[in-house]
């Protein structure tokens, strides 16, 4: 009896979203303003003239974030000119992870020649508002007459270890669908990465 019930319960649990708080697909995202590595503030409203934004919660230290770093850079390279630039946000507490301090963020961005803002979520409130839980954790936003709505949440693609073995490019697929005035075929996947290092 129990051997039958356990797989069924596990299947039901797998259908539940990762977070019960934060934005869901279709929700409107409120404006936020965070400090960039150059010391200037960047807000979501600064992108009012763009078609959308690829918001990526990421960091310096996490092996998963490092594995996806060049792919995040490629997303900006490929889609910023098409109206969907990357906006990277580090939500980690630098006391718990010193490698994720603003000083080290600046060093990393300069070393890798980031072409997008790398913002520090000092209070972690923006990460909480989004419902982000991992690094990296991606949210594709669409600009609807100045109001940004969530159109996709989750992973960048389906293979963390080997970019050459990727068979599903979730973020790219979502953006291509949106640019064709269609809803993404896949709107939610499980974000694979390190847990966000919350303040104690």
mmCIF file of the C-alpha atoms, coordinates in Angstrom:
data_MODEL
# 
_entry.id   MODEL 
# 
loop_
_atom_site.group_PDB 
_atom_site.id 
_atom_site.type_symbol 
_atom_site.label_atom_id 
_atom_site.label_alt_id 
_atom_site.label_comp_id 
_atom_site.label_asym_id 
_atom_site.label_entity_id 
_atom_site.label_seq_id 
_atom_site.pdbx_PDB_ins_code 
_atom_site.Cartn_x 
_atom_site.Cartn_y 
_atom_site.Cartn_z 
_atom_site.occupancy 
_atom_site.B_iso_or_equiv 
_atom_site.pdbx_formal_charge 
_atom_site.auth_seq_id 
_atom_site.auth_comp_id 
_atom_site.auth_asym_id 
_atom_site.auth_atom_id 
_atom_site.pdbx_PDB_model_num 
ATOM 1   C CA . UNK A 1 1   ? 0.000  0.000  0.000   1.00 0.00 ? 1   UNK A CA 1 
ATOM 2   C CA . UNK A 1 2   ? 2.666  2.491  1.067   1.00 0.00 ? 2   UNK A CA 1 
ATOM 3   C CA . UNK A 1 3   ? 4.848  1.550  -1.907  1.00 0.00 ? 3   UNK A CA 1 
ATOM 4   C CA . UNK A 1 4   ? 2.024  2.728  -4.158  1.00 0.00 ? 4   UNK A CA 1 
ATOM 5   C CA . UNK A 1 5   ? 1.256  5.928  -2.246  1.00 0.00 ? 5   UNK A CA 1 
ATOM 6   C CA . UNK A 1 6   ? 4.823  7.221  -1.883  1.00 0.00 ? 6   UNK A CA 1 
ATOM 7   C CA . UNK A 1 7   ? 5.508  7.646  -5.630  1.00 0.00 ? 7   UNK A CA 1 
ATOM 8   C CA . UNK A 1 8   ? 2.096  9.280  -6.052  1.00 0.00 ? 8   UNK A CA 1 
ATOM 9   C CA . UNK A 1 9   ? 2.769  11.757 -3.236  1.00 0.00 ? 9   UNK A CA 1 
ATOM 10  C CA . UNK A 1 10  ? 6.229  12.503 -4.641  1.00 0.00 ? 10  UNK A CA 1 
ATOM 11  C CA . UNK A 1 11  ? 4.697  13.190 -8.042  1.00 0.00 ? 11  UNK A CA 1 
ATOM 12  C CA . UNK A 1 12  ? 2.228  15.637 -6.529  1.00 0.00 ? 12  UNK A CA 1 
ATOM 13  C CA . UNK A 1 13  ? 4.949  17.424 -4.587  1.00 0.00 ? 13  UNK A CA 1 
ATOM 14  C CA . UNK A 1 14  ? 7.035  17.824 -7.737  1.00 0.00 ? 14  UNK A CA 1 
ATOM 15  C CA . UNK A 1 15  ? 4.219  19.860 -9.264  1.00 0.00 ? 15  UNK A CA 1 
ATOM 16  C CA . UNK A 1 16  ? 4.373  22.469 -6.537  1.00 0.00 ? 16  UNK A CA 1 
ATOM 17  C CA . UNK A 1 17  ? 6.264  25.724 -7.244  1.00 0.00 ? 17  UNK A CA 1 
ATOM 18  C CA . UNK A 1 18  ? 9.632  26.269 -5.574  1.00 0.00 ? 18  UNK A CA 1 
ATOM 19  C CA . UNK A 1 19  ? 8.443  29.255 -3.577  1.00 0.00 ? 19  UNK A CA 1 
ATOM 20  C CA . UNK A 1 20  ? 5.077  30.170 -2.144  1.00 0.00 ? 20  UNK A CA 1 
ATOM 21  C CA . UNK A 1 21  ? 6.064  33.830 -2.027  1.00 0.00 ? 21  UNK A CA 1 
ATOM 22  C CA . UNK A 1 22  ? 7.246  36.240 -4.667  1.00 0.00 ? 22  UNK A CA 1 
ATOM 23  C CA . UNK A 1 23  ? 6.148  36.847 -8.225  1.00 0.00 ? 23  UNK A CA 1 
ATOM 24  C CA . UNK A 1 24  ? 4.393  34.255 -10.338 1.00 0.00 ? 24  UNK A CA 1 
ATOM 25  C CA . UNK A 1 25  ? 4.158  34.183 -14.127 1.00 0.00 ? 25  UNK A CA 1 
ATOM 26  C CA . UNK A 1 26  ? 1.789  36.942 -15.190 1.00 0.00 ? 26  UNK A CA 1 
ATOM 27  C CA . UNK A 1 27  ? 2.437  39.158 -12.163 1.00 0.00 ? 27  UNK A CA 1 
ATOM 28  C CA . UNK A 1 28  ? 3.393  42.795 -12.527 1.00 0.00 ? 28  UNK A CA 1 
ATOM 29  C CA . UNK A 1 29  ? 6.828  43.642 -11.111 1.00 0.00 ? 29  UNK A CA 1 
ATOM 30  C CA . UNK A 1 30  ? 7.089  46.782 -9.013  1.00 0.00 ? 30  UNK A CA 1 
ATOM 31  C CA . UNK A 1 31  ? 9.930  49.179 -9.625  1.00 0.00 ? 31  UNK A CA 1 
ATOM 32  C CA . UNK A 1 32  ? 13.174 48.694 -7.698  1.00 0.00 ? 32  UNK A CA 1 
ATOM 33  C CA . UNK A 1 33  ? 16.445 50.601 -7.506  1.00 0.00 ? 33  UNK A CA 1 
ATOM 34  C CA . UNK A 1 34  ? 19.792 49.070 -6.566  1.00 0.00 ? 34  UNK A CA 1 
ATOM 35  C CA . UNK A 1 35  ? 23.434 50.156 -6.603  1.00 0.00 ? 35  UNK A CA 1 
ATOM 36  C CA . UNK A 1 36  ? 25.535 49.088 -9.570  1.00 0.00 ? 36  UNK A CA 1 
ATOM 37  C CA . UNK A 1 37  ? 29.246 48.253 -9.347  1.00 0.00 ? 37  UNK A CA 1 
ATOM 38  C CA . UNK A 1 38  ? 30.041 51.778 -10.604 1.00 0.00 ? 38  UNK A CA 1 
ATOM 39  C CA . UNK A 1 39  ? 28.282 53.273 -7.570  1.00 0.00 ? 39  UNK A CA 1 
ATOM 40  C CA . UNK A 1 40  ? 25.302 54.528 -9.555  1.00 0.00 ? 40  UNK A CA 1 
ATOM 41  C CA . UNK A 1 41  ? 21.736 53.419 -8.938  1.00 0.00 ? 41  UNK A CA 1 
ATOM 42  C CA . UNK A 1 42  ? 19.914 51.431 -11.601 1.00 0.00 ? 42  UNK A CA 1 
ATOM 43  C CA . UNK A 1 43  ? 16.148 50.984 -11.505 1.00 0.00 ? 43  UNK A CA 1 
ATOM 44  C CA . UNK A 1 44  ? 13.712 48.822 -13.430 1.00 0.00 ? 44  UNK A CA 1 
ATOM 45  C CA . UNK A 1 45  ? 12.069 52.019 -14.659 1.00 0.00 ? 45  UNK A CA 1 
ATOM 46  C CA . UNK A 1 46  ? 15.331 52.844 -16.464 1.00 0.00 ? 46  UNK A CA 1 
ATOM 47  C CA . UNK A 1 47  ? 14.318 50.133 -18.952 1.00 0.00 ? 47  UNK A CA 1 
ATOM 48  C CA . UNK A 1 48  ? 10.960 51.690 -19.844 1.00 0.00 ? 48  UNK A CA 1 
ATOM 49  C CA . UNK A 1 49  ? 12.059 52.062 -23.477 1.00 0.00 ? 49  UNK A CA 1 
ATOM 50  C CA . UNK A 1 50  ? 13.049 48.403 -23.826 1.00 0.00 ? 50  UNK A CA 1 
ATOM 51  C CA . UNK A 1 51  ? 10.822 45.484 -24.806 1.00 0.00 ? 51  UNK A CA 1 
ATOM 52  C CA . UNK A 1 52  ? 11.724 43.631 -21.643 1.00 0.00 ? 52  UNK A CA 1 
ATOM 53  C CA . UNK A 1 53  ? 14.495 42.642 -19.255 1.00 0.00 ? 53  UNK A CA 1 
ATOM 54  C CA . UNK A 1 54  ? 16.284 39.400 -18.353 1.00 0.00 ? 54  UNK A CA 1 
ATOM 55  C CA . UNK A 1 55  ? 16.679 39.630 -14.571 1.00 0.00 ? 55  UNK A CA 1 
ATOM 56  C CA . UNK A 1 56  ? 19.280 37.180 -13.311 1.00 0.00 ? 56  UNK A CA 1 
ATOM 57  C CA . UNK A 1 57  ? 19.954 36.630 -9.607  1.00 0.00 ? 57  UNK A CA 1 
ATOM 58  C CA . UNK A 1 58  ? 23.568 35.476 -9.532  1.00 0.00 ? 58  UNK A CA 1 
ATOM 59  C CA . UNK A 1 59  ? 26.818 35.907 -7.617  1.00 0.00 ? 59  UNK A CA 1 
ATOM 60  C CA . UNK A 1 60  ? 30.582 35.425 -7.659  1.00 0.00 ? 60  UNK A CA 1 
ATOM 61  C CA . UNK A 1 61  ? 31.220 32.374 -5.495  1.00 0.00 ? 61  UNK A CA 1 
ATOM 62  C CA . UNK A 1 62  ? 28.615 29.796 -6.537  1.00 0.00 ? 62  UNK A CA 1 
ATOM 63  C CA . UNK A 1 63  ? 29.893 27.016 -8.865  1.00 0.00 ? 63  UNK A CA 1 
ATOM 64  C CA . UNK A 1 64  ? 26.557 27.025 -10.692 1.00 0.00 ? 64  UNK A CA 1 
ATOM 65  C CA . UNK A 1 65  ? 26.718 30.783 -11.221 1.00 0.00 ? 65  UNK A CA 1 
ATOM 66  C CA . UNK A 1 66  ? 30.275 30.384 -12.523 1.00 0.00 ? 66  UNK A CA 1 
ATOM 67  C CA . UNK A 1 67  ? 29.177 27.595 -14.858 1.00 0.00 ? 67  UNK A CA 1 
ATOM 68  C CA . UNK A 1 68  ? 26.514 29.865 -16.323 1.00 0.00 ? 68  UNK A CA 1 
ATOM 69  C CA . UNK A 1 69  ? 28.538 33.096 -16.317 1.00 0.00 ? 69  UNK A CA 1 
ATOM 70  C CA . UNK A 1 70  ? 29.528 33.058 -19.993 1.00 0.00 ? 70  UNK A CA 1 
ATOM 71  C CA . UNK A 1 71  ? 26.015 32.013 -20.967 1.00 0.00 ? 71  UNK A CA 1 
ATOM 72  C CA . UNK A 1 72  ? 24.592 34.993 -19.064 1.00 0.00 ? 72  UNK A CA 1 
ATOM 73  C CA . UNK A 1 73  ? 27.054 37.196 -20.945 1.00 0.00 ? 73  UNK A CA 1 
ATOM 74  C CA . UNK A 1 74  ? 25.939 35.622 -24.221 1.00 0.00 ? 74  UNK A CA 1 
ATOM 75  C CA . UNK A 1 75  ? 22.299 36.308 -23.396 1.00 0.00 ? 75  UNK A CA 1 
ATOM 76  C CA . UNK A 1 76  ? 23.084 40.011 -23.091 1.00 0.00 ? 76  UNK A CA 1 
ATOM 77  C CA . UNK A 1 77  ? 25.197 39.950 -26.246 1.00 0.00 ? 77  UNK A CA 1 
ATOM 78  C CA . UNK A 1 78  ? 22.462 38.211 -28.240 1.00 0.00 ? 78  UNK A CA 1 
ATOM 79  C CA . UNK A 1 79  ? 19.338 39.848 -26.872 1.00 0.00 ? 79  UNK A CA 1 
ATOM 80  C CA . UNK A 1 80  ? 20.174 43.353 -25.587 1.00 0.00 ? 80  UNK A CA 1 
ATOM 81  C CA . UNK A 1 81  ? 20.133 44.608 -29.174 1.00 0.00 ? 81  UNK A CA 1 
ATOM 82  C CA . UNK A 1 82  ? 16.772 42.877 -29.648 1.00 0.00 ? 82  UNK A CA 1 
ATOM 83  C CA . UNK A 1 83  ? 15.209 44.699 -26.710 1.00 0.00 ? 83  UNK A CA 1 
ATOM 84  C CA . UNK A 1 84  ? 15.905 42.249 -23.867 1.00 0.00 ? 84  UNK A CA 1 
ATOM 85  C CA . UNK A 1 85  ? 19.079 43.205 -21.949 1.00 0.00 ? 85  UNK A CA 1 
ATOM 86  C CA . UNK A 1 86  ? 20.417 41.356 -18.915 1.00 0.00 ? 86  UNK A CA 1 
ATOM 87  C CA . UNK A 1 87  ? 20.136 42.896 -15.465 1.00 0.00 ? 87  UNK A CA 1 
ATOM 88  C CA . UNK A 1 88  ? 22.247 40.884 -12.997 1.00 0.00 ? 88  UNK A CA 1 
ATOM 89  C CA . UNK A 1 89  ? 21.581 41.095 -9.258  1.00 0.00 ? 89  UNK A CA 1 
ATOM 90  C CA . UNK A 1 90  ? 23.704 39.673 -6.434  1.00 0.00 ? 90  UNK A CA 1 
ATOM 91  C CA . UNK A 1 91  ? 21.403 38.928 -3.462  1.00 0.00 ? 91  UNK A CA 1 
ATOM 92  C CA . UNK A 1 92  ? 23.926 37.225 -1.176  1.00 0.00 ? 92  UNK A CA 1 
ATOM 93  C CA . UNK A 1 93  ? 24.974 38.401 2.272   1.00 0.00 ? 93  UNK A CA 1 
ATOM 94  C CA . UNK A 1 94  ? 28.711 39.251 1.959   1.00 0.00 ? 94  UNK A CA 1 
ATOM 95  C CA . UNK A 1 95  ? 29.221 38.523 5.642   1.00 0.00 ? 95  UNK A CA 1 
ATOM 96  C CA . UNK A 1 96  ? 28.316 34.899 4.968   1.00 0.00 ? 96  UNK A CA 1 
ATOM 97  C CA . UNK A 1 97  ? 30.058 34.874 1.560   1.00 0.00 ? 97  UNK A CA 1 
ATOM 98  C CA . UNK A 1 98  ? 32.899 37.444 1.449   1.00 0.00 ? 98  UNK A CA 1 
ATOM 99  C CA . UNK A 1 99  ? 33.577 36.579 -2.201  1.00 0.00 ? 99  UNK A CA 1 
ATOM 100 C CA . UNK A 1 100 ? 30.211 38.182 -2.998  1.00 0.00 ? 100 UNK A CA 1 
ATOM 101 C CA . UNK A 1 101 ? 31.076 41.596 -1.551  1.00 0.00 ? 101 UNK A CA 1 
ATOM 102 C CA . UNK A 1 102 ? 30.508 44.705 -3.711  1.00 0.00 ? 102 UNK A CA 1 
ATOM 103 C CA . UNK A 1 103 ? 34.278 45.116 -4.058  1.00 0.00 ? 103 UNK A CA 1 
ATOM 104 C CA . UNK A 1 104 ? 34.660 41.595 -5.383  1.00 0.00 ? 104 UNK A CA 1 
ATOM 105 C CA . UNK A 1 105 ? 31.614 42.039 -7.628  1.00 0.00 ? 105 UNK A CA 1 
ATOM 106 C CA . UNK A 1 106 ? 33.358 44.982 -9.265  1.00 0.00 ? 106 UNK A CA 1 
ATOM 107 C CA . UNK A 1 107 ? 36.585 42.997 -9.710  1.00 0.00 ? 107 UNK A CA 1 
ATOM 108 C CA . UNK A 1 108 ? 34.720 40.081 -11.287 1.00 0.00 ? 108 UNK A CA 1 
ATOM 109 C CA . UNK A 1 109 ? 32.734 42.272 -13.642 1.00 0.00 ? 109 UNK A CA 1 
ATOM 110 C CA . UNK A 1 110 ? 35.900 44.031 -14.797 1.00 0.00 ? 110 UNK A CA 1 
ATOM 111 C CA . UNK A 1 111 ? 37.796 40.759 -15.232 1.00 0.00 ? 111 UNK A CA 1 
ATOM 112 C CA . UNK A 1 112 ? 35.032 39.281 -17.360 1.00 0.00 ? 112 UNK A CA 1 
ATOM 113 C CA . UNK A 1 113 ? 34.104 42.558 -19.097 1.00 0.00 ? 113 UNK A CA 1 
ATOM 114 C CA . UNK A 1 114 ? 30.407 42.406 -18.255 1.00 0.00 ? 114 UNK A CA 1 
ATOM 115 C CA . UNK A 1 115 ? 28.286 44.406 -20.681 1.00 0.00 ? 115 UNK A CA 1 
ATOM 116 C CA . UNK A 1 116 ? 25.364 44.640 -18.265 1.00 0.00 ? 116 UNK A CA 1 
ATOM 117 C CA . UNK A 1 117 ? 24.765 46.135 -14.802 1.00 0.00 ? 117 UNK A CA 1 
ATOM 118 C CA . UNK A 1 118 ? 25.719 44.003 -11.803 1.00 0.00 ? 118 UNK A CA 1 
ATOM 119 C CA . UNK A 1 119 ? 23.624 45.233 -8.899  1.00 0.00 ? 119 UNK A CA 1 
ATOM 120 C CA . UNK A 1 120 ? 23.973 44.558 -5.185  1.00 0.00 ? 120 UNK A CA 1 
ATOM 121 C CA . UNK A 1 121 ? 20.767 43.751 -3.303  1.00 0.00 ? 121 UNK A CA 1 
ATOM 122 C CA . UNK A 1 122 ? 22.073 44.945 0.070   1.00 0.00 ? 122 UNK A CA 1 
ATOM 123 C CA . UNK A 1 123 ? 18.805 44.461 1.979   1.00 0.00 ? 123 UNK A CA 1 
ATOM 124 C CA . UNK A 1 124 ? 17.848 41.331 -0.002  1.00 0.00 ? 124 UNK A CA 1 
ATOM 125 C CA . UNK A 1 125 ? 14.365 42.801 -0.384  1.00 0.00 ? 125 UNK A CA 1 
ATOM 126 C CA . UNK A 1 126 ? 14.352 42.635 -4.186  1.00 0.00 ? 126 UNK A CA 1 
ATOM 127 C CA . UNK A 1 127 ? 15.243 38.927 -4.111  1.00 0.00 ? 127 UNK A CA 1 
ATOM 128 C CA . UNK A 1 128 ? 12.436 38.369 -1.601  1.00 0.00 ? 128 UNK A CA 1 
ATOM 129 C CA . UNK A 1 129 ? 9.965  40.342 -3.732  1.00 0.00 ? 129 UNK A CA 1 
ATOM 130 C CA . UNK A 1 130 ? 10.812 38.179 -6.742  1.00 0.00 ? 130 UNK A CA 1 
ATOM 131 C CA . UNK A 1 131 ? 10.798 34.978 -4.724  1.00 0.00 ? 131 UNK A CA 1 
ATOM 132 C CA . UNK A 1 132 ? 14.313 34.095 -5.867  1.00 0.00 ? 132 UNK A CA 1 
ATOM 133 C CA . UNK A 1 133 ? 15.860 31.129 -4.075  1.00 0.00 ? 133 UNK A CA 1 
ATOM 134 C CA . UNK A 1 134 ? 18.945 30.174 -6.106  1.00 0.00 ? 134 UNK A CA 1 
ATOM 135 C CA . UNK A 1 135 ? 21.923 31.539 -7.977  1.00 0.00 ? 135 UNK A CA 1 
ATOM 136 C CA . UNK A 1 136 ? 21.390 31.671 -10.844 1.00 0.00 ? 136 UNK A CA 1 
ATOM 137 C CA . UNK A 1 137 ? 17.609 32.264 -10.888 1.00 0.00 ? 137 UNK A CA 1 
ATOM 138 C CA . UNK A 1 138 ? 16.178 33.928 -13.995 1.00 0.00 ? 138 UNK A CA 1 
ATOM 139 C CA . UNK A 1 139 ? 13.059 36.038 -14.545 1.00 0.00 ? 139 UNK A CA 1 
ATOM 140 C CA . UNK A 1 140 ? 12.165 37.156 -18.069 1.00 0.00 ? 140 UNK A CA 1 
ATOM 141 C CA . UNK A 1 141 ? 10.090 40.334 -17.895 1.00 0.00 ? 141 UNK A CA 1 
ATOM 142 C CA . UNK A 1 142 ? 8.031  41.851 -20.701 1.00 0.00 ? 142 UNK A CA 1 
ATOM 143 C CA . UNK A 1 143 ? 7.341  45.566 -20.917 1.00 0.00 ? 143 UNK A CA 1 
ATOM 144 C CA . UNK A 1 144 ? 3.626  46.174 -21.379 1.00 0.00 ? 144 UNK A CA 1 
ATOM 145 C CA . UNK A 1 145 ? 3.253  49.933 -21.864 1.00 0.00 ? 145 UNK A CA 1 
ATOM 146 C CA . UNK A 1 146 ? 5.642  50.718 -19.034 1.00 0.00 ? 146 UNK A CA 1 
ATOM 147 C CA . UNK A 1 147 ? 4.515  47.890 -16.761 1.00 0.00 ? 147 UNK A CA 1 
ATOM 148 C CA . UNK A 1 148 ? 6.787  44.866 -16.521 1.00 0.00 ? 148 UNK A CA 1 
ATOM 149 C CA . UNK A 1 149 ? 5.184  41.448 -16.195 1.00 0.00 ? 149 UNK A CA 1 
ATOM 150 C CA . UNK A 1 150 ? 6.843  38.107 -15.457 1.00 0.00 ? 150 UNK A CA 1 
ATOM 151 C CA . UNK A 1 151 ? 6.738  35.791 -18.472 1.00 0.00 ? 151 UNK A CA 1 
ATOM 152 C CA . UNK A 1 152 ? 9.247  33.093 -17.482 1.00 0.00 ? 152 UNK A CA 1 
ATOM 153 C CA . UNK A 1 153 ? 10.864 31.933 -14.229 1.00 0.00 ? 153 UNK A CA 1 
ATOM 154 C CA . UNK A 1 154 ? 13.612 29.372 -13.690 1.00 0.00 ? 154 UNK A CA 1 
ATOM 155 C CA . UNK A 1 155 ? 16.782 28.041 -15.283 1.00 0.00 ? 155 UNK A CA 1 
ATOM 156 C CA . UNK A 1 156 ? 18.666 29.351 -18.306 1.00 0.00 ? 156 UNK A CA 1 
ATOM 157 C CA . UNK A 1 157 ? 18.749 25.956 -20.001 1.00 0.00 ? 157 UNK A CA 1 
ATOM 158 C CA . UNK A 1 158 ? 18.682 22.234 -19.250 1.00 0.00 ? 158 UNK A CA 1 
ATOM 159 C CA . UNK A 1 159 ? 22.392 21.464 -18.814 1.00 0.00 ? 159 UNK A CA 1 
ATOM 160 C CA . UNK A 1 160 ? 24.470 23.170 -16.137 1.00 0.00 ? 160 UNK A CA 1 
ATOM 161 C CA . UNK A 1 161 ? 27.646 21.191 -16.752 1.00 0.00 ? 161 UNK A CA 1 
ATOM 162 C CA . UNK A 1 162 ? 28.021 21.307 -20.522 1.00 0.00 ? 162 UNK A CA 1 
ATOM 163 C CA . UNK A 1 163 ? 26.744 24.179 -22.665 1.00 0.00 ? 163 UNK A CA 1 
ATOM 164 C CA . UNK A 1 164 ? 27.421 22.081 -25.758 1.00 0.00 ? 164 UNK A CA 1 
ATOM 165 C CA . UNK A 1 165 ? 25.016 19.395 -24.534 1.00 0.00 ? 165 UNK A CA 1 
ATOM 166 C CA . UNK A 1 166 ? 22.073 21.753 -23.976 1.00 0.00 ? 166 UNK A CA 1 
ATOM 167 C CA . UNK A 1 167 ? 18.872 20.539 -25.606 1.00 0.00 ? 167 UNK A CA 1 
ATOM 168 C CA . UNK A 1 168 ? 16.433 23.165 -24.266 1.00 0.00 ? 168 UNK A CA 1 
ATOM 169 C CA . UNK A 1 169 ? 17.288 26.879 -24.074 1.00 0.00 ? 169 UNK A CA 1 
ATOM 170 C CA . UNK A 1 170 ? 14.472 28.075 -21.834 1.00 0.00 ? 170 UNK A CA 1 
ATOM 171 C CA . UNK A 1 171 ? 15.318 31.784 -21.666 1.00 0.00 ? 171 UNK A CA 1 
ATOM 172 C CA . UNK A 1 172 ? 16.059 32.074 -25.383 1.00 0.00 ? 172 UNK A CA 1 
ATOM 173 C CA . UNK A 1 173 ? 12.850 30.223 -26.219 1.00 0.00 ? 173 UNK A CA 1 
ATOM 174 C CA . UNK A 1 174 ? 10.809 32.503 -23.985 1.00 0.00 ? 174 UNK A CA 1 
ATOM 175 C CA . UNK A 1 175 ? 12.224 35.648 -25.565 1.00 0.00 ? 175 UNK A CA 1 
ATOM 176 C CA . UNK A 1 176 ? 11.791 34.397 -29.127 1.00 0.00 ? 176 UNK A CA 1 
ATOM 177 C CA . UNK A 1 177 ? 8.156  33.598 -28.343 1.00 0.00 ? 177 UNK A CA 1 
ATOM 178 C CA . UNK A 1 178 ? 7.570  37.036 -26.809 1.00 0.00 ? 178 UNK A CA 1 
ATOM 179 C CA . UNK A 1 179 ? 9.133  38.753 -29.813 1.00 0.00 ? 179 UNK A CA 1 
ATOM 180 C CA . UNK A 1 180 ? 6.659  36.842 -31.990 1.00 0.00 ? 180 UNK A CA 1 
ATOM 181 C CA . UNK A 1 181 ? 3.801  38.155 -29.822 1.00 0.00 ? 181 UNK A CA 1 
ATOM 182 C CA . UNK A 1 182 ? 3.241  34.712 -28.338 1.00 0.00 ? 182 UNK A CA 1 
ATOM 183 C CA . UNK A 1 183 ? 3.348  33.337 -24.835 1.00 0.00 ? 183 UNK A CA 1 
ATOM 184 C CA . UNK A 1 184 ? 6.386  31.136 -24.054 1.00 0.00 ? 184 UNK A CA 1 
ATOM 185 C CA . UNK A 1 185 ? 5.683  27.432 -24.404 1.00 0.00 ? 185 UNK A CA 1 
ATOM 186 C CA . UNK A 1 186 ? 7.545  26.854 -21.139 1.00 0.00 ? 186 UNK A CA 1 
ATOM 187 C CA . UNK A 1 187 ? 6.953  29.485 -18.456 1.00 0.00 ? 187 UNK A CA 1 
ATOM 188 C CA . UNK A 1 188 ? 8.430  27.792 -15.360 1.00 0.00 ? 188 UNK A CA 1 
ATOM 189 C CA . UNK A 1 189 ? 11.359 25.472 -14.696 1.00 0.00 ? 189 UNK A CA 1 
ATOM 190 C CA . UNK A 1 190 ? 13.238 24.577 -11.546 1.00 0.00 ? 190 UNK A CA 1 
ATOM 191 C CA . UNK A 1 191 ? 16.190 26.891 -10.945 1.00 0.00 ? 191 UNK A CA 1 
ATOM 192 C CA . UNK A 1 192 ? 19.358 24.863 -10.398 1.00 0.00 ? 192 UNK A CA 1 
ATOM 193 C CA . UNK A 1 193 ? 22.017 26.534 -8.276  1.00 0.00 ? 193 UNK A CA 1 
ATOM 194 C CA . UNK A 1 194 ? 23.324 27.444 -4.851  1.00 0.00 ? 194 UNK A CA 1 
ATOM 195 C CA . UNK A 1 195 ? 20.820 28.628 -2.278  1.00 0.00 ? 195 UNK A CA 1 
ATOM 196 C CA . UNK A 1 196 ? 20.774 32.365 -1.693  1.00 0.00 ? 196 UNK A CA 1 
ATOM 197 C CA . UNK A 1 197 ? 22.813 33.240 1.388   1.00 0.00 ? 197 UNK A CA 1 
ATOM 198 C CA . UNK A 1 198 ? 20.295 35.117 3.509   1.00 0.00 ? 198 UNK A CA 1 
ATOM 199 C CA . UNK A 1 199 ? 21.249 37.379 6.386   1.00 0.00 ? 199 UNK A CA 1 
ATOM 200 C CA . UNK A 1 200 ? 21.116 35.690 9.783   1.00 0.00 ? 200 UNK A CA 1 
# 
